[in-house]
Amino acid sequence: MTSAITYKEWSVDGFEALDPAFVADPYPLYARLRAEAPVHFVASIGEWWITKYSYAKLVLADRRLTTQREKVTAVSPRPPTGSCPWAHNMIELDPPEHDRVRSLVGKVLTREAIQRLRSRIEQVAHGLVDRAEGDGRMDIMADYAYPLPTNVLCELMGLPASDREQLRAWMPGIHLQFDQAQPPEVRQQGEAADGAAREYLSRWIAERQARPGADLITALLSAEDHGDRLAFPELLSNLSLLLYAGFETTARMLSAGVYTLLSHPDQLALLRGRPELMQSAVEELLRYASPVQRGVERWALTDLELGGKLIQKGDRLSVVLSAVNRDPEVFTEPDQLDITRKHNPHLVFARGTHACLGSFFATSELEIAFSVLLRRLPRLELATPEPTWGPNTKLRGMTALHVRF
């Protein structure tokens, strides 16, 4: 039995996950967990936290763990697969179902298709800087980090510009429904936003079935493999995944990256002087400041042992990505930002079967967004010393980031 691991005035066994001190800086607690209890049951949210890199890799590969909750009878049942809104999402499917859906989506979301988007992403980024440049200041979140992926994704999906603000308004609540630390009423509001967004996407799928266009929805409707195509629930669930991940995760990573660079003037100066380091810098920012705190969940299909702890059938395990990506057994000086880091096998996009299909899209968009911002605004600096962090323990992010230039 390990001793209580404290963070300031509370312990991890009964800690307030939404405490502003933890949301603003979770890394001290993660470090102590990794050192003293790398496999730790957090009773307040009912899951095992995995904070050690080697254990995280085991979790990602272990077939005794499932991504499909309905396979485990020891947890609260969810609706049957056919009616659950997330049941056909590729990250919540095990092989062989996962492999089939991923293959069909992958026929559309290819590296070549993303490369063709690069010039348009750059145009959108320049347009957003043009809009703010005369003011000499901006809120990175409201004026750049959110509008960039919003505009790019809506254009990619063929969704009208007039709907973008509504889509953007749904996103924060949608993500809060997945954070077990949230009060029930907050998660219910998120579920309602999720339902509204799915109804919206359903209408556009029907529209594209009737009138095909040159867009992602039409391409996914047409994707086939030896006559096999995505059924409507599969198309809706995976379009929702692409939309939700592309909006909120990218926006939060972009703002976190800007804040991190501006808080590390030596690394910022190095990147300005050596723009060829941008790809390496993005990978390091993902490792060091990723908004995805706990992005990989599994359920135990049987009793098993991990790190000297008994995981019982039906237990939920959560890989704390922001902890494993700072494991000193893998990363030299892990709490230091180093945009020249050579060995950087971070797990932000997971690994193996369920590795993120959109990782190339995400990193390409980030590289372009950072490059345009730093090239266009050579005097960029923080206007306030500390940002305000939103109350989400799974997807950490700012509500605002004010800069001047």
C-alpha positions in Angstrom: 0.0 0.0 0.0 1.6 3.3 -1.1 1.4 6.4 1.0 -0.9 9.2 0.0 0.5 11.3 -2.7 -0.3 14.9 -2.0 -0.5 17.9 -4.2 -0.6 21.1 -2.1 -3.5 20.6 0.3 -5.1 17.5 -1.1 -4.2 13.9 -1.9 -4.7 12.1 -5.1 -7.0 9.6 -3.5 -9.6 12.2 -2.7 -8.3 15.1 -4.7 -10.3 17.8 -6.4 -9.5 17.2 -10.0 -10.9 20.6 -11.0 -8.9 22.5 -8.5 -7.4 25.5 -10.4 -3.9 24.8 -9.1 -4.0 21.3 -10.5 -5.5 22.3 -13.9 -2.9 25.1 -14.3 0.1 22.9 -13.4 -0.6 19.1 -13.1 3.0 18.1 -13.7 4.2 18.0 -10.0 1.5 15.5 -9.1 2.2 13.5 -12.3 5.9 13.3 -11.4 5.1 12.0 -7.9 2.6 9.5 -9.2 5.1 8.3 -11.8 7.8 7.9 -9.1 5.7 6.4 -6.3 2.6 4.9 -7.8 2.8 4.7 -11.6 -0.4 2.5 -11.6 -2.8 4.2 -9.2 -6.5 3.9 -8.7 -8.1 7.3 -8.4 -11.3 6.5 -6.5 -12.9 9.9 -7.0 -13.3 9.3 -10.8 -13.2 5.5 -10.7 -10.2 4.7 -12.9 -6.6 3.6 -12.8 -4.1 6.2 -13.9 -1.0 5.0 -15.8 1.8 7.5 -15.5 4.9 5.4 -16.5 5.9 5.2 -20.2 6.7 1.5 -20.2 3.4 0.6 -18.6 1.6 2.9 -21.1 3.1 1.0 -24.0 1.9 -2.3 -22.4 -1.6 -0.9 -22.0 -1.7 0.2 -25.7 -0.7 -3.3 -26.9 -2.4 -5.6 -24.4 -5.3 -7.6 -26.0 -6.7 -8.3 -22.5 -7.8 -4.7 -22.5 -10.6 -3.4 -24.7 -11.7 -0.1 -26.1 -15.3 -1.3 -26.2 -17.0 -0.8 -22.9 -20.0 -3.0 -23.8 -17.8 -6.0 -23.8 -17.3 -5.6 -20.0 -20.3 -6.4 -17.9 -18.7 -5.2 -14.6 -19.1 -1.5 -15.6 -22.3 0.5 -15.9 -24.0 -0.7 -19.2 -24.3 1.7 -22.1 -26.9 1.4 -24.9 -26.5 -1.5 -27.4 -23.9 -1.0 -30.0 -26.4 -0.1 -32.7 -27.9 2.8 -30.7 -24.8 4.2 -28.9 -23.7 7.4 -30.6 -20.0 6.6 -30.2 -20.2 2.8 -30.8 -18.9 3.1 -34.4 -16.1 5.5 -33.7 -12.8 3.8 -34.8 -11.1 4.5 -31.5 -13.8 2.7 -29.6 -13.7 -0.4 -31.7 -11.4 -3.4 -31.3 -10.1 -5.4 -34.3 -11.3 -6.6 -36.7 -14.2 -4.0 -36.7 -11.7 -1.3 -36.0 -9.4 -2.3 -38.9 -12.3 -2.3 -41.4 -13.6 1.2 -40.4 -10.1 2.7 -40.2 -9.2 1.3 -43.6 -12.3 2.9 -45.2 -11.7 6.3 -43.5 -8.0 6.1 -44.4 -8.8 5.9 -48.1 -10.0 9.5 -47.8 -7.8 11.0 -45.1 -4.5 10.3 -46.9 -1.2 12.2 -46.6 -1.5 13.2 -50.2 -5.0 14.7 -49.5 -3.6 16.6 -46.5 -0.6 17.9 -48.5 -3.0 19.4 -51.0 -4.6 21.4 -48.1 -1.4 23.0 -47.0 -1.7 26.1 -49.2 -5.3 26.7 -48.1 -4.3 26.3 -44.4 -1.6 28.9 -44.9 -4.0 31.3 -46.6 -6.4 31.0 -43.7 -3.6 31.6 -41.2 -2.4 34.8 -43.1 -6.0 36.1 -43.3 -6.4 35.8 -39.5 -3.2 37.7 -38.9 -4.2 40.3 -41.4 -7.4 40.9 -39.5 -5.6 41.4 -36.1 -2.4 43.1 -37.3 -3.6 46.6 -37.2 -4.7 46.3 -33.5 -1.3 45.4 -32.2 -2.8 42.8 -29.9 -5.0 39.7 -30.1 -6.5 36.9 -28.1 -4.7 33.9 -29.6 -7.6 31.6 -28.6 -10.5 33.7 -30.0 -8.7 35.3 -32.9 -6.4 32.6 -34.2 -6.4 29.2 -32.5 -10.1 28.5 -32.8 -10.9 30.2 -36.2 -8.0 28.4 -38.0 -9.1 24.8 -37.5 -12.8 25.9 -37.7 -12.4 27.4 -41.1 -10.2 24.7 -42.4 -12.4 21.8 -41.2 -15.6 23.4 -42.3 -14.2 24.0 -45.8 -12.9 20.4 -45.9 -16.3 19.0 -45.0 -18.2 21.4 -47.2 -20.1 23.0 -44.3 -21.3 26.6 -44.8 -19.4 29.5 -43.3 -22.6 30.7 -41.7 -22.7 27.6 -39.4 -19.1 27.9 -38.1 -19.9 29.9 -35.0 -22.6 27.4 -33.9 -20.2 24.5 -34.5 -17.5 26.2 -32.5 -20.0 27.0 -29.7 -20.8 23.3 -29.3 -17.2 22.0 -29.0 -16.1 22.9 -25.4 -19.3 21.3 -23.9 -19.0 18.2 -26.1 -15.5 17.6 -24.7 -16.6 18.2 -21.1 -19.0 15.2 -21.3 -15.9 12.9 -21.4 -14.3 14.3 -18.3 -15.3 12.1 -15.4 -14.3 14.9 -12.9 -17.2 17.1 -14.1 -20.4 17.4 -12.2 -23.3 15.4 -13.7 -25.1 18.5 -14.9 -22.1 19.7 -16.9 -21.7 16.3 -18.5 -25.4 16.3 -19.4 -25.0 19.7 -21.0 -22.1 18.3 -23.0 -24.2 15.3 -24.1 -26.9 17.7 -25.3 -24.4 19.7 -27.3 -23.1 16.4 -28.7 -26.6 15.4 -29.8 -27.2 18.8 -31.5 -24.0 18.5 -33.4 -24.8 15.0 -34.5 -28.2 16.0 -35.7 -26.5 18.8 -37.7 -24.0 16.4 -39.3 -26.8 13.9 -40.0 -28.6 16.5 -42.1 -25.4 17.2 -44.1 -24.8 13.5 -44.7 -28.3 13.3 -46.1 -27.7 16.4 -48.2 -24.6 15.0 -49.7 -26.3 11.6 -50.4 -28.8 13.6 -52.4 -26.4 16.1 -53.9 -22.7 15.0 -53.8 -20.0 17.7 -53.7 -16.2 18.0 -53.7 -15.8 17.6 -49.9 -14.9 15.1 -47.2 -18.4 14.0 -46.5 -19.0 13.0 -50.1 -15.6 11.3 -50.3 -16.4 9.2 -47.2 -19.8 8.3 -48.6 -18.1 7.1 -51.7 -15.2 5.3 -50.0 -15.4 1.5 -50.6 -13.3 -1.6 -50.4 -14.4 -4.6 -52.5 -18.0 -3.3 -52.3 -17.9 -2.5 -48.6 -18.8 1.0 -47.5 -19.3 2.8 -44.3 -22.9 2.5 -43.0 -24.7 5.6 -41.9 -23.9 5.2 -38.1 -20.3 4.5 -38.9 -20.0 7.6 -41.1 -21.7 9.8 -38.5 -19.6 8.6 -35.6 -16.3 9.0 -37.4 -17.2 12.3 -38.9 -18.0 13.5 -35.4 -14.6 12.2 -34.2 -12.8 14.1 -37.0 -14.7 17.2 -36.3 -14.4 17.2 -32.5 -10.7 16.3 -32.5 -9.9 18.7 -35.3 -11.6 21.7 -33.7 -10.9 21.6 -30.0 -7.6 19.6 -29.7 -5.9 21.6 -32.5 -7.1 24.9 -31.0 -5.9 24.1 -27.6 -2.5 22.7 -28.8 -2.0 25.8 -30.9 -2.6 28.2 -28.0 -0.6 26.0 -25.6 2.3 26.0 -28.1 2.3 29.8 -28.5 2.2 30.2 -24.7 5.1 27.7 -24.2 7.3 29.4 -26.8 6.7 32.9 -25.5 7.5 31.5 -22.0 10.8 30.1 -23.3 12.4 33.0 -25.1 15.7 31.1 -25.7 13.8 28.4 -27.6 11.7 31.0 -29.4 14.8 32.9 -30.6 16.3 29.6 -31.7 13.2 28.7 -33.8 13.1 32.2 -35.3 16.7 31.9 -36.3 16.4 28.3 -37.6 12.9 27.9 -39.1 14.0 24.5 -40.4 13.5 23.3 -36.9 9.7 23.8 -37.0 8.9 20.1 -37.5 11.1 19.1 -34.5 9.6 22.0 -32.5 6.1 20.9 -33.1 6.9 17.4 -31.9 8.5 18.8 -28.8 5.6 21.1 -28.1 3.3 18.2 -28.4 5.4 16.2 -25.9 5.9 19.1 -23.5 2.5 20.9 -23.6 -0.1 18.7 -25.2 -3.6 19.6 -24.0 -4.5 15.9 -24.1 -4.0 14.8 -20.5 -5.7 11.4 -20.5 -6.4 10.5 -24.0 -6.3 6.7 -24.0 -8.9 4.6 -22.1 -9.1 0.8 -21.9 -11.3 -1.6 -19.9 -10.0 -4.9 -18.5 -11.6 -8.0 -20.1 -10.1 -10.2 -17.4 -8.2 -9.8 -14.1 -4.6 -8.9 -14.8 -1.5 -7.5 -13.0 0.2 -4.3 -14.0 3.0 -2.6 -12.0 2.3 -4.9 -9.0 -1.4 -3.9 -8.9 -4.3 -6.2 -9.5 -6.6 -4.8 -12.2 -10.0 -6.5 -12.0 -12.2 -7.4 -14.9 -14.3 -4.3 -15.8 -11.9 -1.8 -14.4 -11.2 1.3 -16.5 -7.6 2.3 -17.2 -6.5 5.7 -18.4 -3.0 6.5 -19.8 -2.0 9.9 -18.5 -0.2 11.1 -21.6 1.1 14.3 -20.1 2.8 12.2 -17.4 4.2 9.4 -19.6 5.6 12.0 -22.1 7.8 13.4 -19.3 9.1 10.1 -18.0 12.9 10.5 -17.3 13.5 6.9 -18.2 12.7 7.8 -21.8 13.3 11.5 -22.2 16.5 13.3 -21.2 15.6 16.3 -19.0 11.9 15.8 -19.6 10.8 19.0 -17.9 12.9 21.1 -20.2 11.6 22.3 -23.5 14.2 21.4 -26.2 13.1 22.0 -29.8 16.2 20.2 -31.1 15.4 17.0 -29.2 16.6 14.0 -31.2 14.9 11.2 -29.3 11.3 12.1 -28.9 9.0 9.0 -29.0 6.0 10.8 -27.4 2.7 9.1 -27.2 0.4 12.0 -27.9 -1.1 10.2 -30.9 -0.9 6.8 -29.1 0.7 3.8 -30.8 -0.1 0.6 -32.6 -3.6 -0.3 -33.8 -5.3 2.8 -32.4 -2.6 5.3 -33.4 -4.3 8.6 -34.4 -5.3 8.5 -38.1 -5.3 12.3 -38.2 -1.8 12.9 -36.7 -0.3 14.0 -40.0 -3.2 16.5 -40.5 -2.7 17.9 -37.0 1.1 18.3 -37.1 0.9 19.8 -40.6 -1.7 22.4 -39.5 0.4 23.2 -36.4 3.6 23.7 -38.4 1.9 26.1 -40.7 0.1 28.0 -38.0 3.2 28.5 -35.9 5.3 29.4 -38.9 2.9 32.1 -40.2 2.4 33.6 -36.7 6.1 33.8 -36.0 7.1 35.1 -39.4 4.4 37.7 -39.5 4.7 38.9 -35.9 8.4 39.2 -35.0 7.6 41.2 -31.8 5.0 38.8 -30.5 4.9 38.7 -26.7 2.6 37.8 -23.8 0.3 40.7 -22.8 -0.5 39.0 -19.4 1.8 36.8 -17.4 -0.5 33.8 -16.9 -3.4 32.6 -19.0 -6.7 31.4 -17.5 -7.1 27.6 -17.7 -10.5 26.0 -18.4 -12.0 23.4 -16.1 -11.2 20.2 -18.0 -8.9 17.5 -16.7 -8.8 15.4 -19.8 -8.3 18.1 -22.4 -6.4 20.9 -20.7 -6.7 24.3 -22.3 -6.9 28.1 -21.9 -10.0 30.2 -22.1 -8.0 33.1 -23.4 -4.4 34.0 -24.3 -3.7 37.7 -24.8 -0.6 38.7 -26.7 0.7 42.0 -28.2 3.0 42.7 -31.1 
